Amino acid sequence: MYICILISESLMIPIFGTLLSILSSVTGQIGPNYDPLFYDVMLYIFGTMMFSIFLLGVIGYWIRVHGWAYKDNRERWVDELDGHFENEGIGLIPDNGKYW
């Protein structure tokens, strides 16, 4: 029983040592002795993830408003707004000649 406990303790020491070395390397980046490459790479990775989330949001909004095709899956308020614009003549180029 005692040998089993010693073996398990000796196996846990490298794991704790690895965790402590990772923790010390990450916390060592805070302060005057940080590695600029570590900071830049982490910033670039985070920035790339944030930009991809923003881009997915823009694409999702575009698909929500316009649909996959011209008249597919558009929301009702977009169709109502288009109908209002057509009835009021909003956004149309006048073709009576006096504006040209």
Gaussian input, Z-matrix of N, CA and C with variables (Angstrom, degrees):
# hf/3-21g

backbone

0 1
 N
 C     1     B1
 C     2     B2     1     A1
 N     3     B3     2     A2     1     D1
 C     4     B4     3     A3     2     D2
 C     5     B5     4     A4     3     D3
 N     6     B6     5     A5     4     D4
 C     7     B7     6     A6     5     D5
 C     8     B8     7     A7     6     D6
 N     9     B9     8     A8     7     D7
 C    10    B10     9     A9     8     D8
 C    11    B11    10    A10     9     D9
 N    12    B12    11    A11    10    D10
 C    13    B13    12    A12    11    D11
 C    14    B14    13    A13    12    D12
 N    15    B15    14    A14    13    D13
 C    16    B16    15    A15    14    D14
 C    17    B17    16    A16    15    D15
 N    18    B18    17    A17    16    D16
 C    19    B19    18    A18    17    D17
 C    20    B20    19    A19    18    D18
 N    21    B21    20    A20    19    D19
 C    22    B22    21    A21    20    D20
 C    23    B23    22    A22    21    D21
 N    24    B24    23    A23    22    D22
 C    25    B25    24    A24    23    D23
 C    26    B26    25    A25    24    D24
 N    27    B27    26    A26    25    D25
 C    28    B28    27    A27    26    D26
 C    29    B29    28    A28    27    D27
 N    30    B30    29    A29    28    D28
 C    31    B31    30    A30    29    D29
 C    32    B32    31    A31    30    D30
 N    33    B33    32    A32    31    D31
 C    34    B34    33    A33    32    D32
 C    35    B35    34    A34    33    D33
 N    36    B36    35    A35    34    D34
 C    37    B37    36    A36    35    D35
 C    38    B38    37    A37    36    D36
 N    39    B39    38    A38    37    D37
 C    40    B40    39    A39    38    D38
 C    41    B41    40    A40    39    D39
 N    42    B42    41    A41    40    D40
 C    43    B43    42    A42    41    D41
 C    44    B44    43    A43    42    D42
 N    45    B45    44    A44    43    D43
 C    46    B46    45    A45    44    D44
 C    47    B47    46    A46    45    D45
 N    48    B48    47    A47    46    D46
 C    49    B49    48    A48    47    D47
 C    50    B50    49    A49    48    D48
 N    51    B51    50    A50    49    D49
 C    52    B52    51    A51    50    D50
 C    53    B53    52    A52    51    D51
 N    54    B54    53    A53    52    D52
 C    55    B55    54    A54    53    D53
 C    56    B56    55    A55    54    D54
 N    57    B57    56    A56    55    D55
 C    58    B58    57    A57    56    D56
 C    59    B59    58    A58    57    D57
 N    60    B60    59    A59    58    D58
 C    61    B61    60    A60    59    D59
 C    62    B62    61    A61    60    D60
 N    63    B63    62    A62    61    D61
 C    64    B64    63    A63    62    D62
 C    65    B65    64    A64    63    D63
 N    66    B66    65    A65    64    D64
 C    67    B67    66    A66    65    D65
 C    68    B68    67    A67    66    D66
 N    69    B69    68    A68    67    D67
 C    70    B70    69    A69    68    D68
 C    71    B71    70    A70    69    D69
 N    72    B72    71    A71    70    D70
 C    73    B73    72    A72    71    D71
 C    74    B74    73    A73    72    D72
 N    75    B75    74    A74    73    D73
 C    76    B76    75    A75    74    D74
 C    77    B77    76    A76    75    D75
 N    78    B78    77    A77    76    D76
 C    79    B79    78    A78    77    D77
 C    80    B80    79    A79    78    D78
 N    81    B81    80    A80    79    D79
 C    82    B82    81    A81    80    D80
 C    83    B83    82    A82    81    D81
 N    84    B84    83    A83    82    D82
 C    85    B85    84    A84    83    D83
 C    86    B86    85    A85    84    D84
 N    87    B87    86    A86    85    D85
 C    88    B88    87    A87    86    D86
 C    89    B89    88    A88    87    D87
 N    90    B90    89    A89    88    D88
 C    91    B91    90    A90    89    D89
 C    92    B92    91    A91    90    D90
 N    93    B93    92    A92    91    D91
 C    94    B94    93    A93    92    D92
 C    95    B95    94    A94    93    D93
 N    96    B96    95    A95    94    D94
 C    97    B97    96    A96    95    D95
 C    98    B98    97    A97    96    D96
 N    99    B99    98    A98    97    D97
 C   100   B100    99    A99    98    D98
 C   101   B101   100   A100    99    D99
 N   102   B102   101   A101   100   D100
 C   103   B103   102   A102   101   D101
 C   104   B104   103   A103   102   D102
 N   105   B105   104   A104   103   D103
 C   106   B106   105   A105   104   D104
 C   107   B107   106   A106   105   D105
 N   108   B108   107   A107   106   D106
 C   109   B109   108   A108   107   D107
 C   110   B110   109   A109   108   D108
 N   111   B111   110   A110   109   D109
 C   112   B112   111   A111   110   D110
 C   113   B113   112   A112   111   D111
 N   114   B114   113   A113   112   D112
 C   115   B115   114   A114   113   D113
 C   116   B116   115   A115   114   D114
 N   117   B117   116   A116   115   D115
 C   118   B118   117   A117   116   D116
 C   119   B119   118   A118   117   D117
 N   120   B120   119   A119   118   D118
 C   121   B121   120   A120   119   D119
 C   122   B122   121   A121   120   D120
 N   123   B123   122   A122   121   D121
 C   124   B124   123   A123   122   D122
 C   125   B125   124   A124   123   D123
 N   126   B126   125   A125   124   D124
 C   127   B127   126   A126   125   D125
 C   128   B128   127   A127   126   D126
 N   129   B129   128   A128   127   D127
 C   130   B130   129   A129   128   D128
 C   131   B131   130   A130   129   D129
 N   132   B132   131   A131   130   D130
 C   133   B133   132   A132   131   D131
 C   134   B134   133   A133   132   D132
 N   135   B135   134   A134   133   D133
 C   136   B136   135   A135   134   D134
 C   137   B137   136   A136   135   D135
 N   138   B138   137   A137   136   D136
 C   139   B139   138   A138   137   D137
 C   140   B140   139   A139   138   D138
 N   141   B141   140   A140   139   D139
 C   142   B142   141   A141   140   D140
 C   143   B143   142   A142   141   D141
 N   144   B144   143   A143   142   D142
 C   145   B145   144   A144   143   D143
 C   146   B146   145   A145   144   D144
 N   147   B147   146   A146   145   D145
 C   148   B148   147   A147   146   D146
 C   149   B149   148   A148   147   D147
 N   150   B150   149   A149   148   D148
 C   151   B151   150   A150   149   D149
 C   152   B152   151   A151   150   D150
 N   153   B153   152   A152   151   D151
 C   154   B154   153   A153   152   D152
 C   155   B155   154   A154   153   D153
 N   156   B156   155   A155   154   D154
 C   157   B157   156   A156   155   D155
 C   158   B158   157   A157   156   D156
 N   159   B159   158   A158   157   D157
 C   160   B160   159   A159   158   D158
 C   161   B161   160   A160   159   D159
 N   162   B162   161   A161   160   D160
 C   163   B163   162   A162   161   D161
 C   164   B164   163   A163   162   D162
 N   165   B165   164   A164   163   D163
 C   166   B166   165   A165   164   D164
 C   167   B167   166   A166   165   D165
 N   168   B168   167   A167   166   D166
 C   169   B169   168   A168   167   D167
 C   170   B170   169   A169   168   D168
 N   171   B171   170   A170   169   D169
 C   172   B172   171   A171   170   D170
 C   173   B173   172   A172   171   D171
 N   174   B174   173   A173   172   D172
 C   175   B175   174   A174   173   D173
 C   176   B176   175   A175   174   D174
 N   177   B177   176   A176   175   D175
 C   178   B178   177   A177   176   D176
 C   179   B179   178   A178   177   D177
 N   180   B180   179   A179   178   D178
 C   181   B181   180   A180   179   D179
 C   182   B182   181   A181   180   D180
 N   183   B183   182   A182   181   D181
 C   184   B184   183   A183   182   D182
 C   185   B185   184   A184   183   D183
 N   186   B186   185   A185   184   D184
 C   187   B187   186   A186   185   D185
 C   188   B188   187   A187   186   D186
 N   189   B189   188   A188   187   D187
 C   190   B190   189   A189   188   D188
 C   191   B191   190   A190   189   D189
 N   192   B192   191   A191   190   D190
 C   193   B193   192   A192   191   D191
 C   194   B194   193   A193   192   D192
 N   195   B195   194   A194   193   D193
 C   196   B196   195   A195   194   D194
 C   197   B197   196   A196   195   D195
 N   198   B198   197   A197   196   D196
 C   199   B199   198   A198   197   D197
 C   200   B200   199   A199   198   D198
 N   201   B201   200   A200   199   D199
 C   202   B202   201   A201   200   D200
 C   203   B203   202   A202   201   D201
 N   204   B204   203   A203   202   D202
 C   205   B205   204   A204   203   D203
 C   206   B206   205   A205   204   D204
 N   207   B207   206   A206   205   D205
 C   208   B208   207   A207   206   D206
 C   209   B209   208   A208   207   D207
 N   210   B210   209   A209   208   D208
 C   211   B211   210   A210   209   D209
 C   212   B212   211   A211   210   D210
 N   213   B213   212   A212   211   D211
 C   214   B214   213   A213   212   D212
 C   215   B215   214   A214   213   D213
 N   216   B216   215   A215   214   D214
 C   217   B217   216   A216   215   D215
 C   218   B218   217   A217   216   D216
 N   219   B219   218   A218   217   D217
 C   220   B220   219   A219   218   D218
 C   221   B221   220   A220   219   D219
 N   222   B222   221   A221   220   D220
 C   223   B223   222   A222   221   D221
 C   224   B224   223   A223   222   D222
 N   225   B225   224   A224   223   D223
 C   226   B226   225   A225   224   D224
 C   227   B227   226   A226   225   D225
 N   228   B228   227   A227   226   D226
 C   229   B229   228   A228   227   D227
 C   230   B230   229   A229   228   D228
 N   231   B231   230   A230   229   D229
 C   232   B232   231   A231   230   D230
 C   233   B233   232   A232   231   D231
 N   234   B234   233   A233   232   D232
 C   235   B235   234   A234   233   D233
 C   236   B236   235   A235   234   D234
 N   237   B237   236   A236   235   D235
 C   238   B238   237   A237   236   D236
 C   239   B239   238   A238   237   D237
 N   240   B240   239   A239   238   D238
 C   241   B241   240   A240   239   D239
 C   242   B242   241   A241   240   D240
 N   243   B243   242   A242   241   D241
 C   244   B244   243   A243   242   D242
 C   245   B245   244   A244   243   D243
 N   246   B246   245   A245   244   D244
 C   247   B247   246   A246   245   D245
 C   248   B248   247   A247   246   D246
 N   249   B249   248   A248   247   D247
 C   250   B250   249   A249   248   D248
 C   251   B251   250   A250   249   D249
 N   252   B252   251   A251   250   D250
 C   253   B253   252   A252   251   D251
 C   254   B254   253   A253   252   D252
 N   255   B255   254   A254   253   D253
 C   256   B256   255   A255   254   D254
 C   257   B257   256   A256   255   D255
 N   258   B258   257   A257   256   D256
 C   259   B259   258   A258   257   D257
 C   260   B260   259   A259   258   D258
 N   261   B261   260   A260   259   D259
 C   262   B262   261   A261   260   D260
 C   263   B263   262   A262   261   D261
 N   264   B264   263   A263   262   D262
 C   265   B265   264   A264   263   D263
 C   266   B266   265   A265   264   D264
 N   267   B267   266   A266   265   D265
 C   268   B268   267   A267   266   D266
 C   269   B269   268   A268   267   D267
 N   270   B270   269   A269   268   D268
 C   271   B271   270   A270   269   D269
 C   272   B272   271   A271   270   D270
 N   273   B273   272   A272   271   D271
 C   274   B274   273   A273   272   D272
 C   275   B275   274   A274   273   D273
 N   276   B276   275   A275   274   D274
 C   277   B277   276   A276   275   D275
 C   278   B278   277   A277   276   D276
 N   279   B279   278   A278   277   D277
 C   280   B280   279   A279   278   D278
 C   281   B281   280   A280   279   D279
 N   282   B282   281   A281   280   D280
 C   283   B283   282   A282   281   D281
 C   284   B284   283   A283   282   D282
 N   285   B285   284   A284   283   D283
 C   286   B286   285   A285   284   D284
 C   287   B287   286   A286   285   D285
 N   288   B288   287   A287   286   D286
 C   289   B289   288   A288   287   D287
 C   290   B290   289   A289   288   D288
 N   291   B291   290   A290   289   D289
 C   292   B292   291   A291   290   D290
 C   293   B293   292   A292   291   D291
 N   294   B294   293   A293   292   D292
 C   295   B295   294   A294   293   D293
 C   296   B296   295   A295   294   D294
 N   297   B297   296   A296   295   D295
 C   298   B298   297   A297   296   D296
 C   299   B299   298   A298   297   D297

   B1=1.4536
   B2=1.5159
   B3=1.3010
   B4=1.4539
   B5=1.5292
   B6=1.3293
   B7=1.4642
   B8=1.5298
   B9=1.3102
   B10=1.4618
   B11=1.5251
   B12=1.3203
   B13=1.4625
   B14=1.5204
   B15=1.3399
   B16=1.4623
   B17=1.5246
   B18=1.3236
   B19=1.4617
   B20=1.5249
   B21=1.3298
   B22=1.4645
   B23=1.5249
   B24=1.3520
   B25=1.4578
   B26=1.5183
   B27=1.3199
   B28=1.4588
   B29=1.5270
   B30=1.3325
   B31=1.4576
   B32=1.5227
   B33=1.3161
   B34=1.4563
   B35=1.5223
   B36=1.3278
   B37=1.4656
   B38=1.5299
   B39=1.3371
   B40=1.4746
   B41=1.5246
   B42=1.3305
   B43=1.4673
   B44=1.5204
   B45=1.3314
   B46=1.4647
   B47=1.5189
   B48=1.3220
   B49=1.4628
   B50=1.5169
   B51=1.3164
   B52=1.4659
   B53=1.5181
   B54=1.3310
   B55=1.4646
   B56=1.5189
   B57=1.3331
   B58=1.4599
   B59=1.5202
   B60=1.3196
   B61=1.4674
   B62=1.5269
   B63=1.3310
   B64=1.4698
   B65=1.5184
   B66=1.3299
   B67=1.4568
   B68=1.5230
   B69=1.3251
   B70=1.4601
   B71=1.5249
   B72=1.3389
   B73=1.4692
   B74=1.5189
   B75=1.3282
   B76=1.4654
   B77=1.5209
   B78=1.3280
   B79=1.4645
   B80=1.5158
   B81=1.3250
   B82=1.4544
   B83=1.5133
   B84=1.3336
   B85=1.4621
   B86=1.5212
   B87=1.3149
   B88=1.4610
   B89=1.5187
   B90=1.3001
   B91=1.4577
   B92=1.5147
   B93=1.3250
   B94=1.4700
   B95=1.5231
   B96=1.3156
   B97=1.4667
   B98=1.5244
   B99=1.3413
   B100=1.4564
   B101=1.5250
   B102=1.3027
   B103=1.4584
   B104=1.5292
   B105=1.3158
   B106=1.4737
   B107=1.5235
   B108=1.3210
   B109=1.4577
   B110=1.5257
   B111=1.3319
   B112=1.4660
   B113=1.5285
   B114=1.3171
   B115=1.4608
   B116=1.5255
   B117=1.3227
   B118=1.4606
   B119=1.5192
   B120=1.3189
   B121=1.4627
   B122=1.5239
   B123=1.3188
   B124=1.4638
   B125=1.5260
   B126=1.3296
   B127=1.4593
   B128=1.5239
   B129=1.3217
   B130=1.4578
   B131=1.5247
   B132=1.3234
   B133=1.4648
   B134=1.5261
   B135=1.3354
   B136=1.4635
   B137=1.5278
   B138=1.3316
   B139=1.4577
   B140=1.5143
   B141=1.3157
   B142=1.4630
   B143=1.5231
   B144=1.3236
   B145=1.4645
   B146=1.5274
   B147=1.3257
   B148=1.4606
   B149=1.5282
   B150=1.3368
   B151=1.4615
   B152=1.5228
   B153=1.3256
   B154=1.4654
   B155=1.5251
   B156=1.3281
   B157=1.4660
   B158=1.5270
   B159=1.3389
   B160=1.4618
   B161=1.5236
   B162=1.3312
   B163=1.4564
   B164=1.5255
   B165=1.3244
   B166=1.4626
   B167=1.5277
   B168=1.3321
   B169=1.4603
   B170=1.5153
   B171=1.3300
   B172=1.4663
   B173=1.5242
   B174=1.3184
   B175=1.4677
   B176=1.5280
   B177=1.3395
   B178=1.4584
   B179=1.5197
   B180=1.3394
   B181=1.4664
   B182=1.5231
   B183=1.3247
   B184=1.4622
   B185=1.5325
   B186=1.3296
   B187=1.4661
   B188=1.5218
   B189=1.3410
   B190=1.4665
   B191=1.5204
   B192=1.3259
   B193=1.4637
   B194=1.5192
   B195=1.3196
   B196=1.4583
   B197=1.5154
   B198=1.2893
   B199=1.4552
   B200=1.5129
   B201=1.3315
   B202=1.4686
   B203=1.5147
   B204=1.3307
   B205=1.4591
   B206=1.5237
   B207=1.3329
   B208=1.4659
   B209=1.5239
   B210=1.3224
   B211=1.4655
   B212=1.5228
   B213=1.3044
   B214=1.4600
   B215=1.5195
   B216=1.2990
   B217=1.4652
   B218=1.5261
   B219=1.3043
   B220=1.4575
   B221=1.5206
   B222=1.3063
   B223=1.4556
   B224=1.5249
   B225=1.3168
   B226=1.4512
   B227=1.5245
   B228=1.3318
   B229=1.4604
   B230=1.5226
   B231=1.3256
   B232=1.4634
   B233=1.5218
   B234=1.3330
   B235=1.4646
   B236=1.5217
   B237=1.3430
   B238=1.4619
   B239=1.5246
   B240=1.3189
   B241=1.4570
   B242=1.5289
   B243=1.3227
   B244=1.4646
   B245=1.5232
   B246=1.3324
   B247=1.4622
   B248=1.5176
   B249=1.3330
   B250=1.4652
   B251=1.5267
   B252=1.3266
   B253=1.4661
   B254=1.5269
   B255=1.3443
   B256=1.4610
   B257=1.5249
   B258=1.3440
   B259=1.4646
   B260=1.5232
   B261=1.3219
   B262=1.4604
   B263=1.5248
   B264=1.3128
   B265=1.4596
   B266=1.5117
   B267=1.3273
   B268=1.4579
   B269=1.5231
   B270=1.3209
   B271=1.4497
   B272=1.5109
   B273=1.3375
   B274=1.4555
   B275=1.5210
   B276=1.3074
   B277=1.4616
   B278=1.5269
   B279=1.3234
   B280=1.4735
   B281=1.5312
   B282=1.3078
   B283=1.4630
   B284=1.5252
   B285=1.3418
   B286=1.4604
   B287=1.5238
   B288=1.2997
   B289=1.4524
   B290=1.5084
   B291=1.3310
   B292=1.4603
   B293=1.5323
   B294=1.3348
   B295=1.4580
   B296=1.5169
   B297=1.3139
   B298=1.4634
   B299=1.4984
   A1=110.38
   A2=116.08
   A3=121.29
   A4=110.74
   A5=117.15
   A6=121.55
   A7=109.95
   A8=116.87
   A9=121.34
   A10=110.56
   A11=117.13
   A12=121.05
   A13=110.13
   A14=117.59
   A15=120.56
   A16=111.73
   A17=116.74
   A18=119.98
   A19=110.34
   A20=117.27
   A21=119.71
   A22=110.86
   A23=116.79
   A24=119.08
   A25=110.93
   A26=117.70
   A27=119.75
   A28=111.47
   A29=117.36
   A30=119.73
   A31=111.95
   A32=117.91
   A33=121.32
   A34=112.57
   A35=118.07
   A36=120.57
   A37=111.59
   A38=120.86
   A39=118.54
   A40=113.33
   A41=116.85
   A42=119.60
   A43=109.97
   A44=116.95
   A45=119.58
   A46=111.15
   A47=116.67
   A48=119.98
   A49=112.13
   A50=116.18
   A51=120.34
   A52=110.91
   A53=116.29
   A54=119.40
   A55=111.65
   A56=116.61
   A57=119.39
   A58=111.81
   A59=117.69
   A60=119.24
   A61=111.07
   A62=117.04
   A63=119.64
   A64=110.02
   A65=116.33
   A66=120.21
   A67=111.43
   A68=117.25
   A69=119.34
   A70=111.42
   A71=117.57
   A72=118.55
   A73=111.22
   A74=117.20
   A75=119.64
   A76=110.51
   A77=117.75
   A78=119.42
   A79=111.39
   A80=118.36
   A81=120.60
   A82=112.88
   A83=117.05
   A84=120.10
   A85=111.77
   A86=117.14
   A87=121.40
   A88=107.57
   A89=116.68
   A90=120.15
   A91=111.52
   A92=116.36
   A93=119.33
   A94=114.42
   A95=118.75
   A96=119.61
   A97=111.80
   A98=117.14
   A99=119.14
   A100=109.42
   A101=114.87
   A102=121.56
   A103=107.95
   A104=118.85
   A105=119.65
   A106=112.77
   A107=117.36
   A108=119.54
   A109=110.83
   A110=117.15
   A111=121.36
   A112=110.04
   A113=116.62
   A114=121.24
   A115=110.59
   A116=117.08
   A117=120.29
   A118=111.70
   A119=116.56
   A120=119.38
   A121=110.23
   A122=117.55
   A123=119.80
   A124=110.69
   A125=116.79
   A126=120.38
   A127=110.92
   A128=117.71
   A129=120.79
   A130=111.18
   A131=117.00
   A132=119.59
   A133=110.18
   A134=117.03
   A135=120.33
   A136=110.61
   A137=117.15
   A138=120.39
   A139=112.39
   A140=116.93
   A141=120.47
   A142=110.81
   A143=116.75
   A144=119.53
   A145=110.89
   A146=117.41
   A147=119.98
   A148=111.37
   A149=117.15
   A150=119.66
   A151=111.24
   A152=117.20
   A153=119.02
   A154=110.86
   A155=117.60
   A156=120.22
   A157=110.24
   A158=116.94
   A159=120.74
   A160=110.68
   A161=116.70
   A162=120.54
   A163=111.24
   A164=117.38
   A165=119.93
   A166=111.33
   A167=117.03
   A168=120.12
   A169=112.21
   A170=116.87
   A171=120.67
   A172=110.53
   A173=117.10
   A174=120.59
   A175=110.31
   A176=117.38
   A177=120.46
   A178=112.51
   A179=117.05
   A180=119.98
   A181=110.32
   A182=117.48
   A183=121.24
   A184=110.57
   A185=116.79
   A186=120.18
   A187=110.27
   A188=116.90
   A189=120.14
   A190=111.17
   A191=117.16
   A192=120.04
   A193=111.11
   A194=117.65
   A195=120.89
   A196=113.56
   A197=118.74
   A198=120.55
   A199=111.43
   A200=115.20
   A201=119.41
   A202=111.23
   A203=117.31
   A204=121.57
   A205=107.89
   A206=117.32
   A207=119.30
   A208=112.40
   A209=118.08
   A210=119.78
   A211=112.52
   A212=118.45
   A213=120.93
   A214=110.22
   A215=115.62
   A216=123.49
   A217=114.02
   A218=117.44
   A219=118.45
   A220=108.65
   A221=116.06
   A222=118.74
   A223=109.95
   A224=115.32
   A225=120.56
   A226=111.96
   A227=117.55
   A228=119.09
   A229=111.75
   A230=117.10
   A231=119.41
   A232=109.58
   A233=117.06
   A234=119.98
   A235=111.27
   A236=117.03
   A237=119.75
   A238=111.17
   A239=116.21
   A240=119.91
   A241=110.83
   A242=117.35
   A243=120.26
   A244=111.20
   A245=116.42
   A246=119.63
   A247=111.87
   A248=116.71
   A249=120.47
   A250=110.64
   A251=116.75
   A252=119.82
   A253=111.35
   A254=116.33
   A255=118.97
   A256=111.22
   A257=117.57
   A258=120.32
   A259=111.56
   A260=116.98
   A261=120.96
   A262=112.72
   A263=116.93
   A264=119.92
   A265=113.38
   A266=116.79
   A267=120.73
   A268=108.94
   A269=116.13
   A270=120.80
   A271=114.28
   A272=117.55
   A273=119.93
   A274=109.85
   A275=116.85
   A276=121.30
   A277=107.60
   A278=118.36
   A279=119.77
   A280=110.17
   A281=114.99
   A282=119.04
   A283=111.52
   A284=117.56
   A285=118.74
   A286=112.24
   A287=118.51
   A288=121.28
   A289=115.68
   A290=119.78
   A291=118.40
   A292=112.66
   A293=118.63
   A294=120.57
   A295=112.01
   A296=118.96
   A297=120.17
   A298=110.31
   D1=-43.49
   D2=-178.30
   D3=-66.83
   D4=-35.49
   D5=179.50
   D6=-67.96
   D7=-37.45
   D8=179.21
   D9=-64.75
   D10=-40.58
   D11=178.36
   D12=-65.56
   D13=-41.64
   D14=179.15
   D15=-64.44
   D16=-38.35
   D17=179.61
   D18=-66.80
   D19=-42.61
   D20=-179.89
   D21=-66.69
   D22=-36.44
   D23=177.72
   D24=-68.07
   D25=-39.05
   D26=-179.58
   D27=-70.65
   D28=-25.26
   D29=176.18
   D30=-77.79
   D31=-26.51
   D32=-178.52
   D33=-80.13
   D34=-22.16
   D35=-176.86
   D36=-62.33
   D37=-45.53
   D38=178.16
   D39=-64.25
   D40=-32.71
   D41=178.67
   D42=-66.59
   D43=-45.64
   D44=177.73
   D45=-64.63
   D46=-38.40
   D47=178.05
   D48=-63.35
   D49=-40.26
   D50=177.94
   D51=-65.48
   D52=-44.24
   D53=178.68
   D54=-62.99
   D55=-40.96
   D56=179.01
   D57=-66.87
   D58=-37.32
   D59=178.90
   D60=-68.84
   D61=-38.29
   D62=176.29
   D63=-65.31
   D64=-43.87
   D65=179.81
   D66=-63.09
   D67=-42.08
   D68=-179.59
   D69=-69.31
   D70=-33.23
   D71=178.69
   D72=-71.58
   D73=-34.04
   D74=178.99
   D75=-75.20
   D76=-44.28
   D77=179.77
   D78=-72.48
   D79=-20.74
   D80=175.80
   D81=-70.70
   D82=-13.54
   D83=178.15
   D84=-77.35
   D85=-14.61
   D86=178.42
   D87=-91.98
   D88=121.35
   D89=-179.62
   D90=122.08
   D91=-168.09
   D92=-173.94
   D93=-75.76
   D94=-14.91
   D95=-176.07
   D96=-107.76
   D97=40.82
   D98=-179.16
   D99=-83.23
   D100=158.71
   D101=177.51
   D102=-92.55
   D103=116.91
   D104=-177.08
   D105=-61.49
   D106=-33.53
   D107=-179.85
   D108=-65.73
   D109=-40.92
   D110=177.57
   D111=-61.22
   D112=-45.91
   D113=-178.75
   D114=-64.80
   D115=-44.93
   D116=-178.15
   D117=-65.03
   D118=-42.70
   D119=-179.20
   D120=-65.17
   D121=-42.59
   D122=178.34
   D123=-63.78
   D124=-39.58
   D125=179.12
   D126=-66.48
   D127=-40.98
   D128=179.02
   D129=-65.69
   D130=-40.64
   D131=178.76
   D132=-64.33
   D133=-45.82
   D134=179.76
   D135=-64.56
   D136=-42.28
   D137=178.80
   D138=-63.82
   D139=-38.83
   D140=177.94
   D141=-65.43
   D142=-40.27
   D143=178.12
   D144=-65.46
   D145=-42.67
   D146=179.66
   D147=-65.82
   D148=-39.67
   D149=178.39
   D150=-65.53
   D151=-38.33
   D152=179.40
   D153=-67.66
   D154=-36.63
   D155=176.67
   D156=-65.52
   D157=-41.79
   D158=177.16
   D159=-62.27
   D160=-44.14
   D161=-178.91
   D162=-64.65
   D163=-39.76
   D164=176.45
   D165=-64.43
   D166=-36.17
   D167=176.41
   D168=-64.40
   D169=-42.80
   D170=178.65
   D171=-64.93
   D172=-43.46
   D173=178.87
   D174=-64.15
   D175=-41.61
   D176=178.32
   D177=-63.74
   D178=-39.36
   D179=177.99
   D180=-67.07
   D181=-41.60
   D182=179.26
   D183=-60.87
   D184=-43.76
   D185=179.60
   D186=-67.88
   D187=-35.11
   D188=179.81
   D189=-66.26
   D190=-40.46
   D191=-177.49
   D192=-80.29
   D193=-46.72
   D194=-171.89
   D195=-95.71
   D196=-19.46
   D197=-177.60
   D198=80.52
   D199=172.48
   D200=-179.36
   D201=-70.24
   D202=-39.44
   D203=178.86
   D204=-122.76
   D205=-167.26
   D206=-172.51
   D207=-62.87
   D208=-51.00
   D209=-177.24
   D210=-116.86
   D211=21.03
   D212=-178.65
   D213=-94.79
   D214=133.71
   D215=166.87
   D216=55.72
   D217=28.60
   D218=176.56
   D219=-78.17
   D220=150.79
   D221=179.17
   D222=-76.16
   D223=157.18
   D224=-175.49
   D225=-64.76
   D226=-36.89
   D227=-177.73
   D228=-68.50
   D229=-27.57
   D230=176.92
   D231=-70.63
   D232=-41.37
   D233=177.53
   D234=-65.81
   D235=-39.28
   D236=177.76
   D237=-64.94
   D238=-39.70
   D239=178.61
   D240=-66.29
   D241=-40.32
   D242=176.67
   D243=-63.22
   D244=-41.10
   D245=177.43
   D246=-63.29
   D247=-40.32
   D248=177.72
   D249=-63.59
   D250=-43.15
   D251=179.37
   D252=-63.71
   D253=-37.76
   D254=179.10
   D255=-69.48
   D256=-38.74
   D257=-179.91
   D258=-67.78
   D259=-40.07
   D260=-177.37
   D261=-86.64
   D262=-10.49
   D263=-178.56
   D264=74.27
   D265=25.12
   D266=-178.73
   D267=-79.67
   D268=132.83
   D269=176.10
   D270=86.46
   D271=0.87
   D272=178.71
   D273=-89.83
   D274=146.43
   D275=176.75
   D276=-84.81
   D277=123.45
   D278=179.95
   D279=-68.24
   D280=136.71
   D281=-176.60
   D282=-118.72
   D283=25.46
   D284=179.40
   D285=-86.69
   D286=-1.90
   D287=171.66
   D288=94.78
   D289=-16.27
   D290=-175.31
   D291=-82.24
   D292=-12.40
   D293=178.97
   D294=-96.80
   D295=0.50
   D296=-173.75
   D297=-102.10

